[in-house]
Amino acid sequence: MADKTSQLFLNGATLRSTTTGLILSKGTLVIDHKNEIWNQDDKNGIASALSEAIVFGDGVHNLGIEILPGGNVELMSGILEYRNSD
């Protein structure tokens, strides 16, 4: 996500990341309906260290998170870390 105007809209979606991890900083994550987050790969298994996590924010830039009525996120496997500075 390039800057604070970027948006990722999860609308009944599945977000998958391998154990190389994923950092979402800047912009806004909009959540509607039931969504799943998977942090794994078939070869190496489930993420087990913070360096492999899916991360919201990076300690400097904050990821805005907007959960719409009826929005839901379920972590199915791995690690989800919140690093927003506020």
N, C-alpha and C positions, 0 to 999 in steps of 0.2 A: 504494500500500500504506500503510494508515493508521498502523500501529504495529508493534512488534516481534512481535506475535502473528500478523500477516498471513502468508499463504503463497501462492506461485504454484507450481503443480505442472505441470511440463512432462513429459508422458508420451507420447512419440512425437508431439510437436507442432511447429508452425511458429509462431515469434514474428516478427511483421513490424512495423517502424516506418518511418515516412516520414523524410525528411531533416530534419524538425523535431526529431528525437531522442527519446530516452526515458531517463529516469533512474529506476532501481529502487533505492530506499534503504529502510531499515527492513525488518523481516520476513525471510522465508526463501524462497529459490528452491530448489525440489526438482526434481532432474533424473533421469528414468528413461527408458530406451530411447533411440532415435536422435531427436534434435531438431535443427531448423534455425533459424538466426537470419538474417533479411534486413533490411537497413537501407537502404532505397531507396524511391523512388516512380517511377511510370511517366513523369511529366512532367519531373522534374529529374534523374533518373539516380541514381547511387550516392552515398551520403554521402562527402564528401571532407575534412571539417573536424571537429575535436573537438566543436564546437558542434552538430553534426548526429549525434553518436554515440549508440549505446545504451550506457548507463553503469550499472555495478554499484557501488552506494555513492555518497555525495556528498561525501566528505571529512570529514564530521561523523558521519553515521549509517552504520553498516555493514550491508550486505546479507549475511545468512547464505546460504551456498551449500552444499547437501547433494547430492552426486552418489551415487546408489544404484548397486549393482553392475549393470553393463550400461548405465549411463547415459552418454550421449554428447551433446555439443553441437558443431555445425559452423557456423561463420560463413560464410554463403554469399555475402554482399556487405556492403560498408560498413565501419563502424568499431565495435569493441567496446572499451570502456575500463573498467579496473578502478580504482575510486577509494576502496575501503575504506581506512580509516585504520590498520588493524592489519596 
